[in-house]
């Protein structure tokens, strides 16, 4: 499944992107929504309920073919989620843990080819529906517990196979991010109505 940032500087692919190898979900949490708002990408990424289509896969499945030097990392909160984006055009690309010790990569499906997204089919479900906008009664909820059980099997494989050291977003020796992440400034938080 090929991906690219909006301007085409950052390119790559997720190998073996299938429903058997990862989870297609839609997240409605305020952090995901605020990330998109921060980069002014609401119309191209968020759905009618403020959701973001994501694909969570094994970390060694990601491949960066071009523009690695344009990658940047952002923490929306003091929590451990690290949000990767293309600093050239402000395109959100991935979510990961703050370091490579807990191995996963969640890819923004909005930056992936249409055909590949369609091949993933219907999402497994919707996360954080309590934070969604509008009438969500027709949406299939997904509990974090169910998603974590599915993720845990992939995580164990990545830890014991050594694949977590083959994630191009983290240094293979230290498992630290290849870029120094930043946090939202107070002004940026105020602009999003977070403080």
Secondary structure as UniProt FT lines:
FT   STRAND          2..4
FT   TURN            6..7
FT   STRAND          11..14
FT   TURN            15..16
FT   TURN            19..21
FT   STRAND          22..27
FT   HELIX           30..38
FT   TURN            39..40
FT   HELIX           42..45
FT   TURN            48..49
FT   STRAND          52..57
FT   HELIX           59..61
FT   STRAND          62..66
FT   HELIX           68..70
FT   STRAND          71..75
FT   STRAND          81..86
FT   TURN            87..90
FT   STRAND          91..97
FT   TURN            100..101
FT   STRAND          105..108
FT   HELIX           109..111
FT   HELIX           114..119
FT   STRAND          125..127
FT   HELIX           129..131
FT   TURN            137..138
FT   HELIX           144..161
FT   HELIX           163..166
FT   TURN            168..169
FT   TURN            172..174
FT   STRAND          182..183
FT   HELIX           186..191
FT   TURN            192..193
//
